[in-house]
Amino acid sequence: MDTPLRTLAKALTWQGLGLGLMTLIGLAFTGSVTTGGGIALTGAATGLVTYALHERVWARVAWGRRG
C-alpha cells in the first residue's frame, strides 16, 4: 500500500499530465495556448466537481456492497 504522500504525488503528477495534454489538445483545435489552457483548467475543475458529486451519489447506493 502506498503512503499518503506517495498517493498525493501520484495524484498531482496525473493531474499535471492531464492539464498538459488537454492544453495541447486545446491548442491544436484553437491555435491558442491561452485558450487551450483555459479549456484544460475548466475541464479539470468540472471533472473534480462532477467526480465528487458522483461519489456522493454512489455512497447512497447499496447495490454491490458486501457486509
C-alpha positions, 0 to 999 in steps of 0.5 A: 500500500502506498503512503499518503504522500506517495498517493498525493504525488501520484495524484498531482503528477496525473493531474499535471499530465492531464492539464498538459495534454488537454492544453495541447489538445486545446491548442491544436483545435484553437491555435491558442495556448491561452485558450487551450489552457483555459479549456484544460483548467475548466475541464479539470475543475468540472471533472473534480466537481462532477467526480465528487458529486458522483461519489456522493451519489454512489455512497447512497447506493447499496447495490454491490456492497458486501457486509 
